[in-house]
Amino acid sequence: MKHFLKPFVPGQDRFADVATEQAENGSPVLKDALAYLECSVKNRMESGDHWLVYATVENGKVLNQDGVTAVHHRKSGNHY
Protein backbone atom coordinates (compact mmCIF):
# COMPACT_ATOMS: atom_id res chain seq x y z
CA MET A 1 0.00 0.00 0.00
CA LYS A 2 2.83 2.38 0.87
CA HIS A 3 4.22 2.12 -2.68
CA PHE A 4 0.98 3.38 -4.26
CA LEU A 5 0.55 6.28 -1.81
CA LYS A 6 3.68 8.06 -3.05
CA PRO A 7 3.36 10.59 -5.88
CA PHE A 8 4.06 9.50 -9.46
CA VAL A 9 4.82 11.74 -12.42
CA PRO A 10 2.32 11.60 -15.30
CA GLY A 11 2.95 8.57 -17.50
CA GLN A 12 5.20 6.81 -14.96
CA ASP A 13 4.61 3.04 -14.70
CA ARG A 14 3.22 2.59 -11.18
CA PHE A 15 3.72 -1.17 -11.37
CA ALA A 16 7.37 -1.12 -12.57
CA ASP A 17 8.90 -2.44 -9.31
CA VAL A 18 5.93 -4.51 -8.14
CA ALA A 19 5.40 -8.26 -8.73
CA THR A 20 2.31 -8.67 -10.91
CA GLU A 21 0.56 -11.13 -13.19
CA GLN A 22 -2.12 -10.50 -15.80
CA ALA A 23 -5.83 -10.89 -15.15
CA GLU A 24 -8.10 -12.29 -17.85
CA ASN A 25 -8.83 -8.77 -19.11
CA GLY A 26 -5.10 -7.89 -19.27
CA SER A 27 -5.05 -5.74 -16.14
CA PRO A 28 -2.17 -6.15 -13.68
CA VAL A 29 -2.93 -8.13 -10.51
CA LEU A 30 -0.61 -7.72 -7.53
CA LYS A 31 0.89 -11.13 -6.69
CA ASP A 32 0.73 -10.31 -2.97
CA ALA A 33 -2.91 -9.14 -3.13
CA LEU A 34 -5.56 -10.74 -0.94
CA ALA A 35 -8.13 -10.42 -3.74
CA TYR A 36 -8.80 -8.51 -6.92
CA LEU A 37 -11.67 -7.26 -9.10
CA GLU A 38 -11.62 -6.91 -12.88
CA CYS A 39 -13.70 -3.90 -13.90
CA SER A 40 -14.82 -2.29 -17.12
CA VAL A 41 -14.97 1.52 -17.15
CA LYS A 42 -18.42 2.69 -18.24
CA ASN A 43 -18.00 6.43 -17.69
CA ARG A 44 -15.71 8.97 -16.07
CA MET A 45 -16.19 12.54 -14.97
CA GLU A 46 -13.72 15.28 -14.12
CA SER A 47 -14.12 16.39 -10.52
CA GLY A 48 -11.70 19.16 -9.54
CA ASP A 49 -8.20 17.68 -9.56
CA HIS A 50 -9.50 14.08 -9.69
CA TRP A 51 -11.50 11.79 -11.95
CA LEU A 52 -14.65 10.05 -10.78
CA VAL A 53 -14.78 6.65 -12.49
CA TYR A 54 -17.94 4.56 -12.89
CA ALA A 55 -17.13 0.92 -13.64
CA THR A 56 -18.85 -2.44 -13.52
CA VAL A 57 -17.23 -5.52 -12.03
CA GLU A 58 -16.87 -8.35 -14.54
CA ASN A 59 -14.68 -10.83 -12.67
CA GLY A 60 -12.66 -11.23 -9.50
CA LYS A 61 -11.03 -13.70 -7.19
CA VAL A 62 -10.00 -14.12 -3.55
CA LEU A 63 -6.31 -15.09 -3.59
CA ASN A 64 -5.67 -15.43 0.15
CA GLN A 65 -8.54 -16.64 2.35
CA ASP A 66 -6.55 -16.14 5.57
CA GLY A 67 -5.19 -12.65 4.88
CA VAL A 68 -6.05 -9.56 6.93
CA THR A 69 -7.09 -6.44 5.03
CA ALA A 70 -5.36 -3.09 5.52
CA VAL A 71 -7.23 0.11 6.29
CA HIS A 72 -6.04 3.62 5.49
CA HIS A 73 -7.86 6.39 7.35
CA ARG A 74 -7.49 10.06 6.49
CA LYS A 75 -8.33 12.79 8.98
CA SER A 76 -9.52 15.01 6.14
CA GLY A 77 -10.10 14.75 2.41
CA ASN A 78 -8.18 18.04 2.04
CA HIS A 79 -4.82 16.40 2.75
CA TYR A 80 -3.28 13.24 1.29
Beta strands, then each sheet from edge to edge (+ up, - down):
strand 1: 20-22
strand 2: 28-30
strand 3: 35-47
strand 4: 50-62
sheet 1: 1+ 2-
sheet 2: 3+ 4-
end
